[in-house]
Every structure is written in structure tokens, then in C-alpha cells.
Amino acid sequence: MGQKGLDFKHKEVINITDARRLGYVQDVTADLETGVITSIIVPGSNKILNMFANNNDIVIPWKNIKSIGEDIILVEI
């Protein structure tokens, strides 16, 4: 059976601007009226150290996603 198209949680996100590994997709946001994905969310750095601090997740707009492969997502931020 083929891979689900929306199985983003097993994909690592890499910023092509500086080749930085941002982590794995934590969540996605979508427009509820159209069902279109609008962004992906990656946990920010030092998530464990900042567990009581304000949310520092990285929200990446869909327009910044350049390529989605089998195990990585390339973004430009």
C-alpha cells in the first residue's frame, strides 16, 4: 500500500537558505472552508528548556515549501 500524502510527521524540515535542520513537522494548519493546507508547524529550538515559556514554534507558510520528498521537506525561510 502506498504512503499517505499527508503523512508529514515523519518528514524532516530543512531550510535551503542556510541548510539548517529545523526538525520534524509537528502540525499543519488548513483553511477550514477550502480544506487547503496553509502552513506547517515545526517545534522551535530548545523546546525542552522552554517548556514553560511562550510558544516558540516555527510556522512555515505553504508558499515557502519548495519540495516534499519521501523523508524531507525543503523550505525557504
TIMI-2910 file (N, C-alpha, C, CB; in pm, 1 decimal, decimal comma, always signed):
<rs>
+----------+----------+----------+----------+----------+----------+----------+----------+----------+----------+----------+----------+------+
!      n_x !      n_y !      n_z !     ca_x !     ca_y !     ca_z !      c_x !      c_y !      c_z !     cb_x !     cb_y !     cb_z ! resn !
+----------+----------+----------+----------+----------+----------+----------+----------+----------+----------+----------+----------+------+
!    +83,7 !   -118,0 !     +0,0 !     +0,0 !     +0,0 !     +0,0 !    +88,6 !   +125,0 !     +0,0 !    -95,4 !     -0,5 !   +121,9 !  Met !
!    +50,0 !   +228,2 !    -70,6 !   +130,0 !   +349,4 !    -82,3 !   +127,7 !   +436,2 !    +41,4 !    +83,3 !   +428,8 !   -197,9 !  Gly !
!   +219,7 !   +529,1 !    +45,4 !   +230,6 !   +622,0 !   +157,1 !   +119,9 !   +725,9 !   +149,3 !   +368,4 !   +690,2 !   +158,2 !  Gln !
!    +68,4 !   +765,4 !   +264,3 !    -33,0 !   +870,6 !   +267,6 !    +29,0 !  +1002,8 !   +226,0 !    -96,2 !   +882,3 !   +408,1 !  Lys !
!    -44,7 !  +1080,3 !   +150,0 !     +6,4 !  +1208,3 !   +102,5 !    +25,7 !  +1311,0 !   +212,4 !    -85,4 !  +1263,6 !     +0,1 !  Gly !
!    -48,1 !  +1298,5 !   +321,8 !    -39,0 !  +1397,6 !   +428,7 !    +37,5 !  +1347,3 !   +549,6 !   -176,3 !  +1439,9 !   +470,9 !  Leu !
!   +121,6 !  +1248,2 !   +533,8 !   +198,9 !  +1193,4 !   +645,4 !   +324,6 !  +1277,0 !   +667,2 !   +236,1 !  +1045,2 !   +619,2 !  Asp !
!   +304,8 !  +1401,0 !   +711,8 !   +416,6 !  +1494,3 !   +728,1 !   +497,1 !  +1471,6 !   +855,2 !   +365,2 !  +1634,8 !   +727,3 !  Phe !
!   +441,5 !  +1407,5 !   +956,3 !   +509,0 !  +1395,5 !  +1085,4 !   +635,8 !  +1311,4 !  +1079,7 !   +415,1 !  +1336,4 !  +1186,0 !  Lys !
!   +655,3 !  +1236,2 !   +974,8 !   +776,1 !  +1155,8 !   +960,5 !   +876,4 !  +1219,9 !   +865,1 !   +740,6 !  +1016,7 !   +911,8 !  His !
!   +852,4 !  +1345,4 !   +831,5 !   +940,6 !  +1416,5 !   +738,9 !  +1018,6 !  +1525,3 !   +812,4 !   +859,4 !  +1477,9 !   +622,9 !  Lys !
!  +1148,2 !  +1529,4 !   +786,2 !  +1232,2 !  +1632,2 !   +846,2 !  +1229,0 !  +1757,0 !   +758,0 !  +1378,2 !  +1581,1 !   +864,8 !  Glu !
!  +1223,0 !  +1873,0 !   +821,5 !  +1217,2 !  +2000,6 !   +750,0 !  +1356,4 !  +2062,4 !   +748,3 !  +1114,2 !  +2097,6 !   +815,8 !  Val !
!  +1401,3 !  +2100,6 !   +628,5 !  +1533,5 !  +2160,8 !   +610,5 !  +1517,6 !  +2292,8 !   +537,8 !  +1628,8 !  +2065,9 !   +532,5 !  Ile !
!  +1580,7 !  +2397,2 !   +592,8 !  +1578,5 !  +2529,7 !   +531,8 !  +1688,0 !  +2536,0 !   +426,1 !  +1597,5 !  +2641,8 !   +639,0 !  Asn !
!  +1650,7 !  +2556,5 !   +300,2 !  +1751,1 !  +2558,4 !   +192,7 !  +1833,7 !  +2686,4 !   +191,5 !  +1683,2 !  +2541,3 !    +58,4 !  Ile !
!  +1788,7 !  +2788,9 !   +263,2 !  +1863,2 !  +2914,8 !   +267,5 !  +1996,5 !  +2898,3 !   +339,2 !  +1780,3 !  +3022,9 !   +336,1 !  Thr !
!  +1995,6 !  +2823,5 !   +452,2 !  +2118,2 !  +2806,5 !   +529,5 !  +2149,5 !  +2659,4 !   +561,0 !  +2107,7 !  +2884,8 !   +658,2 !  Asp !
!  +2076,2 !  +2566,1 !   +498,9 !  +2093,8 !  +2421,6 !   +517,5 !  +2070,7 !  +2377,5 !   +661,8 !  +2233,1 !  +2380,7 !   +474,0 !  Ala !
!  +1995,3 !  +2454,9 !   +737,9 !  +1968,0 !  +2422,5 !   +878,3 !  +1855,0 !  +2321,1 !   +887,3 !  +1932,2 !  +2549,9 !   +958,4 !  Arg !
!  +1875,2 !  +2222,0 !   +973,3 !  +1771,9 !  +2122,2 !  +1001,0 !  +1678,9 !  +2181,2 !  +1105,8 !  +1834,0 !  +1985,5 !  +1049,7 !  Arg !
!  +1552,4 !  +2197,1 !  +1071,0 !  +1457,3 !  +2260,9 !  +1160,6 !  +1384,4 !  +2161,8 !  +1250,0 !  +1357,7 !  +2339,4 !  +1081,2 !  Leu !
!  +1385,3 !  +2034,9 !  +1214,0 !  +1317,0 !  +1932,9 !  +1291,7 !  +1207,3 !  +1867,6 !  +1210,5 !  +1259,7 !  +1992,3 !  +1419,0 !  Gly !
!  +1120,5 !  +1797,2 !  +1280,3 !  +1012,2 !  +1724,3 !  +1214,4 !   +881,1 !  +1799,8 !  +1228,9 !   +998,7 !  +1582,5 !  +1272,5 !  Tyr !
!   +794,9 !  +1785,2 !  +1131,8 !   +665,5 !  +1853,2 !  +1132,1 !   +587,4 !  +1810,8 !  +1256,1 !   +585,1 !  +1821,4 !  +1002,4 !  Val !
!   +540,2 !  +1910,3 !  +1329,4 !   +459,5 !  +1885,6 !  +1448,8 !   +310,5 !  +1890,7 !  +1416,9 !   +493,2 !  +1987,5 !  +1557,8 !  Gln !
!   +273,2 !  +1981,5 !  +1325,9 !   +132,4 !  +2000,8 !  +1294,6 !   +120,1 !  +2073,2 !  +1161,3 !    +60,9 !  +2079,9 !  +1407,0 !  Asp !
!     -0,1 !  +2078,1 !  +1108,6 !    -30,1 !  +2156,6 !   +988,9 !   -152,4 !  +2241,8 !  +1018,3 !    -53,9 !  +2064,7 !   +864,0 !  Val !
!   -164,4 !  +2354,0 !   +947,6 !   -285,1 !  +2435,6 !   +957,3 !   -350,2 !  +2437,4 !   +819,4 !   -252,9 !  +2581,6 !  +1007,7 !  Thr !
!   -482,9 !  +2449,5 !   +820,8 !   -556,3 !  +2446,6 !   +694,7 !   -670,2 !  +2547,1 !   +698,4 !   -610,3 !  +2305,3 !   +666,0 !  Ala !
!   -709,8 !  +2590,6 !   +581,2 !   -828,1 !  +2674,7 !   +566,3 !   -948,5 !  +2581,8 !   +577,6 !   -827,7 !  +2754,7 !   +428,7 !  Asp !
!  -1031,6 !  +2601,3 !   +678,6 !  -1143,3 !  +2510,4 !   +704,2 !  -1250,5 !  +2514,8 !   +596,0 !  -1205,4 !  +2542,7 !   +836,9 !  Leu !
!  -1260,0 !  +2625,6 !   +524,9 !  -1360,3 !  +2635,6 !   +419,2 !  -1320,3 !  +2560,2 !   +293,0 !  -1385,1 !  +2780,5 !   +385,6 !  Glu !
!  -1192,5 !  +2566,1 !   +259,0 !  -1145,8 !  +2503,5 !   +134,9 !  -1075,7 !  +2369,8 !   +157,0 !  -1052,4 !  +2597,0 !    +63,3 !  Thr !
!  -1027,4 !  +2345,9 !   +279,2 !   -952,6 !  +2224,9 !   +307,6 !   -808,7 !  +2229,7 !   +260,5 !  -1020,4 !  +2109,2 !   +245,5 !  Gly !
!   -762,2 !  +2346,3 !   +217,1 !   -626,9 !  +2363,5 !   +166,1 !   -529,8 !  +2387,2 !   +282,4 !   -621,2 !  +2480,9 !    +65,2 !  Val !
!   -417,0 !  +2316,1 !   +281,4 !   -314,2 !  +2337,0 !   +384,5 !   -252,6 !  +2473,8 !   +363,7 !   -204,5 !  +2225,4 !   +379,8 !  Ile !
!   -242,9 !  +2551,9 !   +471,7 !   -187,8 !  +2687,0 !   +462,9 !    -47,2 !  +2698,3 !   +521,2 !   -279,0 !  +2783,6 !   +533,5 !  Thr !
!    -10,4 !  +2609,2 !   +613,4 !   +124,2 !  +2613,4 !   +670,6 !   +154,9 !  +2483,8 !   +744,3 !   +139,0 !  +2733,5 !   +765,6 !  Ser !
!   +284,3 !  +2463,0 !   +769,9 !   +328,1 !  +2352,9 !   +855,0 !   +393,5 !  +2413,3 !   +978,0 !   +426,5 !  +2256,7 !   +779,5 !  Ile !
!   +393,5 !  +2339,1 !  +1086,6 !   +449,2 !  +2388,4 !  +1212,3 !   +557,6 !  +2292,1 !  +1258,8 !   +338,4 !  +2404,2 !  +1321,0 !  Ile !
!   +673,9 !  +2350,0 !  +1292,8 !   +788,8 !  +2274,8 !  +1341,3 !   +821,2 !  +2327,6 !  +1480,3 !   +912,4 !  +2287,6 !  +1244,1 !  Val !
!   +850,6 !  +2239,6 !  +1577,7 !   +886,5 !  +2289,7 !  +1711,1 !  +1009,1 !  +2379,5 !  +1703,8 !   +912,6 !  +2172,8 !  +1807,8 !  Pro !
!  +1005,9 !  +2488,9 !  +1778,8 !  +1120,5 !  +2579,7 !  +1783,6 !  +1236,2 !  +2518,5 !  +1859,1 !  +1081,4 !  +2711,5 !  +1847,6 !  Gly !
!  +1351,0 !  +2582,5 !  +1855,4 !  +1470,1 !  +2531,3 !  +1923,2 !  +1452,3 !  +2538,6 !  +2074,3 !  +1595,3 !  +2610,1 !  +1880,3 !  Ser !
!  +1524,1 !  +2451,5 !  +2143,1 !  +1522,2 !  +2444,9 !  +2289,7 !  +1382,5 !  +2423,7 !  +2345,3 !  +1580,7 !  +2571,4 !  +2348,0 !  Asn !
!  +1305,3 !  +2339,9 !  +2281,0 !  +1167,4 !  +2315,5 !  +2323,7 !  +1162,0 !  +2263,8 !  +2467,4 !  +1099,4 !  +2215,5 !  +2229,6 !  Lys !
!  +1252,5 !  +2176,9 !  +2505,3 !  +1251,0 !  +2121,8 !  +2640,5 !  +1286,5 !  +2229,7 !  +2742,6 !  +1348,7 !  +2003,3 !  +2651,7 !  Ile !
!  +1385,6 !  +2310,7 !  +2713,1 !  +1426,7 !  +2415,1 !  +2806,3 !  +1321,1 !  +2523,6 !  +2820,9 !  +1557,1 !  +2476,5 !  +2761,1 !  Leu !
!  +1241,9 !  +2543,6 !  +2716,9 !  +1141,7 !  +2649,8 !  +2718,0 !  +1000,2 !  +2597,4 !  +2737,4 !  +1148,9 !  +2728,1 !  +2589,9 !  Asn !
!   +985,0 !  +2483,0 !  +2803,7 !   +852,5 !  +2422,8 !  +2812,5 !   +753,1 !  +2511,7 !  +2886,6 !   +861,7 !  +2288,5 !  +2881,0 !  Met !
!   +802,2 !  +2602,8 !  +2971,2 !   +712,2 !  +2692,0 !  +3043,4 !   +712,0 !  +2832,6 !  +2984,8 !   +750,9 !  +2697,6 !  +3189,6 !  Phe !
!   +789,1 !  +2850,9 !  +2879,2 !   +797,4 !  +2982,9 !  +2815,0 !   +689,1 !  +2993,6 !  +2707,6 !   +939,1 !  +3006,4 !  +2752,7 !  Ala !
!   +682,6 !  +3110,2 !  +2645,3 !   +587,2 !  +3130,3 !  +2536,1 !   +617,2 !  +3035,5 !  +2422,0 !   +590,4 !  +3275,6 !  +2486,6 !  Asn !
!   +517,1 !  +3009,9 !  +2342,5 !   +529,3 !  +2919,7 !  +2229,0 !   +633,1 !  +2974,0 !  +2130,8 !   +392,6 !  +2900,9 !  +2159,4 !  Asn !
!   +731,6 !  +2892,0 !  +2096,5 !   +835,1 !  +2935,6 !  +2002,2 !   +837,8 !  +2848,0 !  +1877,7 !   +972,1 !  +2934,1 !  +2069,4 !  Asn !
!   +722,1 !  +2789,0 !  +1843,0 !   +713,8 !  +2705,2 !  +1723,6 !   +741,0 !  +2787,6 !  +1597,9 !   +575,9 !  +2638,0 !  +1714,4 !  Asp !
!   +791,9 !  +2720,4 !  +1495,8 !   +818,8 !  +2784,8 !  +1367,7 !   +702,1 !  +2752,3 !  +1274,8 !   +956,1 !  +2737,2 !  +1306,6 !  Ile !
!   +630,7 !  +2854,8 !  +1231,6 !   +519,2 !  +2838,0 !  +1138,9 !   +570,4 !  +2871,7 !   +999,3 !   +396,4 !  +2928,6 !  +1178,6 !  Val !
!   +563,4 !  +2775,0 !   +909,4 !   +616,0 !  +2792,1 !   +774,1 !   +498,7 !  +2795,6 !   +676,4 !   +716,4 !  +2677,4 !   +737,2 !  Ile !
!   +474,8 !  +2911,4 !   +614,0 !   +364,6 !  +2921,7 !   +516,8 !   +384,4 !  +2825,2 !   +400,0 !   +353,0 !  +3066,0 !   +464,1 !  Pro !
!   +274,1 !  +2776,1 !   +347,0 !   +277,9 !  +2679,5 !   +236,9 !   +357,3 !  +2731,9 !   +118,2 !   +136,8 !  +2644,8 !   +192,6 !  Trp !
!   +350,8 !  +2862,7 !    +92,2 !   +423,2 !  +2920,5 !    -22,5 !   +574,3 !  +2908,5 !     -7,1 !   +385,3 !  +3067,3 !    -40,0 !  Lys !
!   +623,6 !  +2885,8 !   +116,0 !   +767,1 !  +2873,1 !   +140,5 !   +816,2 !  +2729,1 !   +127,5 !   +800,4 !  +2925,8 !   +278,3 !  Asn !
!   +725,7 !  +2635,5 !   +106,7 !   +765,6 !  +2496,1 !    +87,3 !   +807,1 !  +2479,9 !    -58,4 !   +649,4 !  +2396,4 !   +125,2 !  Ile !
!   +929,9 !  +2436,8 !    -79,2 !   +984,0 !  +2426,2 !   -214,8 !   +977,3 !  +2284,7 !   -270,8 !  +1126,6 !  +2473,9 !   -216,5 !  Lys !
!   +988,1 !  +2182,8 !   -184,1 !   +984,3 !  +2044,9 !   -231,2 !   +947,8 !  +1952,0 !   -115,7 !  +1120,1 !  +2004,2 !   -293,1 !  Ser !
!   +868,3 !  +1850,4 !   -146,5 !   +831,7 !  +1750,0 !    -48,0 !   +877,4 !  +1615,9 !   -101,8 !   +677,7 !  +1750,7 !    -18,2 !  Ile !
!   +972,4 !  +1554,9 !    -30,5 !  +1024,4 !  +1424,8 !    -71,8 !   +970,2 !  +1314,3 !    +17,3 !  +1177,3 !  +1424,6 !    -69,0 !  Gly !
!  +1028,4 !  +1195,7 !     +3,1 !   +983,4 !  +1081,1 !    +82,0 !  +1010,0 !  +1099,8 !   +230,1 !  +1051,0 !   +954,8 !    +33,8 !  Glu !
!  +1122,9 !  +1162,0 !   +265,7 !  +1156,0 !  +1175,8 !   +406,8 !  +1196,8 !  +1317,6 !   +447,7 !  +1266,0 !  +1081,5 !   +440,7 !  Asp !
!  +1198,7 !  +1413,4 !   +354,8 !  +1231,6 !  +1551,7 !   +390,4 !  +1137,7 !  +1649,6 !   +320,4 !  +1377,7 !  +1583,3 !   +353,9 !  Ile !
!  +1128,8 !  +1765,7 !   +380,6 !  +1057,1 !  +1879,0 !   +320,7 !  +1157,5 !  +1993,8 !   +313,9 !   +926,5 !  +1919,2 !   +404,6 !  Ile !
!  +1179,2 !  +2047,7 !   +194,5 !  +1269,9 !  +2160,4 !   +176,9 !  +1187,7 !  +2289,3 !   +178,9 !  +1351,4 !  +2147,3 !    +43,7 !  Leu !
!  +1231,4 !  +2383,5 !   +263,4 !  +1161,6 !  +2510,7 !   +275,4 !  +1261,8 !  +2625,2 !   +257,5 !  +1089,1 !  +2521,4 !   +412,8 !  Val !
!  +1208,7 !  +2741,7 !   +228,0 !  +1293,7 !  +2860,6 !   +214,3 !  +1239,3 !  +2967,1 !   +307,1 !  +1298,5 !  +2912,2 !    +65,8 !  Glu !
!  +1309,8 !  +2985,2 !   +420,2 !  +1269,3 !  +3088,9 !   +516,3 !  +1389,2 !  +3171,4 !   +558,5 !  +1202,2 !  +3026,1 !   +640,0 !  Ile !
+----------+----------+----------+----------+----------+----------+----------+----------+----------+----------+----------+----------+------+
</rs>
